[in-house]
Amino acid sequence: MIVTEILARNARMYGDEIALVEREPAKSFRRQINWKEFDEEANKAANAFIAKGIKKGDRVIHLMMNCLEWLPAYFGILRTGAWAVPLNFRFTAEDIRYCTEIAEAKAIVFGEDFPERISRIKGELKTIKDFIFLGPEDMKPEYAESYGDFLKGAATTDPKVPISILDEAALYFTSGTTGTPKPILLTHRNLEHACIVENRHHNQTHEDNFLCIPPLYHTGAKMHWFGNFIVGARAVILKGVKPEWIIEAVSEERATIVWLLVPWAQDILIAIENGTIKLQEFNLHQWRLMHIGAQPVPPSLIKNWKKTFPHHDYDTDYGLSESTGPGCVHLGVENLHKVGSIGKPGFDWECRIVDEKMRDVPKGDAGELIVRGPGVMREYYKNPEATGRALVDGWLLTGDMARFDEDGFIWLVDRKKDIIITGGENIFPVEIEDFLLENDKIQDAAVIGIADERLGEIVAAIIKVKPGKKMTEEEAGRFCEALPKYKRPRKFIFDDVPRNPTGKVEKPKLRKKFAGFAESFKM
């Protein structure tokens, strides 16, 4: 069943029940819609786009911060048979221009955070015929139509555009943190499978409530919500990541499932530790599952989390946009003894770890993780060379280095491009980062290579110390004496660790800042 049909079914079965809630604590703002309203708003958007000439196979840019309109607009685009093209809200004007040009998009829906960027490049957006603005009237550019006017008079009934499960559905662009964003073409089958695999992994029922915090433009947040969506369970869109806002939302909205990023989980534990959050003041007993994805998860974080929330199930989710988000590998809530591992192949997925010639490496050795399953993208759009490098005989090459342990669990070692070679030895930064995070003074850490004439590269650790704590280079050095000598950082830098909206450490920024070079990227 394609996802637009799942929405229609939810409207029929659960029409008056709450589907989506939006909370913005900074403005003491809350609103909600039920499943019938969600379905009708998607239909109105679809019919309004069709009235503008959008047809099956066209592309529509979707550029909004998280809000209550985000998902109805997305489903509206899908119901026209056009491709939804959600863009990263951090994209520069040049990134937006590039993505629009690649997509040859005919329309753009954009929110109040983007008029300045859109206005700078409007003259270069040659394929865009309609600019639709969602935001206050006094912020609307003169060349744009308001979203309210756009929807005015549109029918609330399904336009009934014939859509096949194998039709193209969406074009997602990678984050661009390592260079030019890559366009990933996903099908309706990919989206359907994301609903099924997420629900199989976390057993959502109609009574669950998913707290959605990460950006919806990313496959991770949306595909985790899909596990609730497929059973007509509600979700709460939280605008803001302060620890107290997250805990308040869980308590007041009765959330049962929360997907966090590593820094947010760390911040919650720190706030509890320093007394900013007093757990006894909140109603949290219904919260049954906390899971993390999008980046390596330090085992020390989960050990500390379970001490604080012993009744929580925990899962690690691994995936990438090319696999329609999370699920191709997951730890499983029953495998807490393997925390640190990303787990085993997900439902209906296969995994291998191979060398450069696609030969399986021996158990325990590091190689590249490759995956195969119904979530694998169709292609990198308009880029057969990149597609050919990423897809081999149906296998998706992830670019992540990993190993199998004796029980068949997969341990992520590092990104291929992040490996540090010092004195001929391969060093995987994640191993050192996990070690550093065992120190109770360290809030976050990242490890990069810095050029060295004698060794080629040396290991440098960027360390963010917890609020109220102090650490010297000498102290950090003494702590690292427990590491093998060749893995010990030769340089310690105390600074913030930049992460993108999906929680991944932005290593290129750190290398540019501290190693003195910028990275180039070839699609």
Secondary structure, 3 states (H helix, E strand, C coil): CCHHHHHHHHHHHHCCCEEEEEEEHHHCEEEEEEHHHHHHHHHHHHHHHHHCCCCCCCEEEEECCCCCCHHHHHHHHHHCCCEEEECCCCCCHHHHHHHHHHHCCCEEEEECCCHHHHHHHHHHCCCCCEEEEECCHHHCCCCCEEHHHHHCCCCCCCCCCCCCCCCEEEEEECCCCCCCCCEEEEEHHHHHHHHHHHHHHHCCCCCCEEEECCCCCCHHHHHHHHHHHCCCCEEEEECCCCHHHHHHHHHHHCCCEEEECHHHHHHHHHHHHCCCCCHHHCCCCCCCEEEEECCCCCHHHHHHHHHHCCCCEEEEEEEEHHHCEEEEEECCCCCHHHCCCCEEECCCCEEEEECCCCCECCCCCCEEEEEECCCCCCEECCCHHHHHHHEECCEEEEEEEEEECCCCCEEEEEEHHHCEEECCEEECHHHHHHHHCCCCCEEEEEEEEEEECCCEEEEEEEEEECCCCCCCHHHHHHHHHHCCHHHCCCEEEECCCCECCCCCECHHHHHHHHHCCCCCCCC
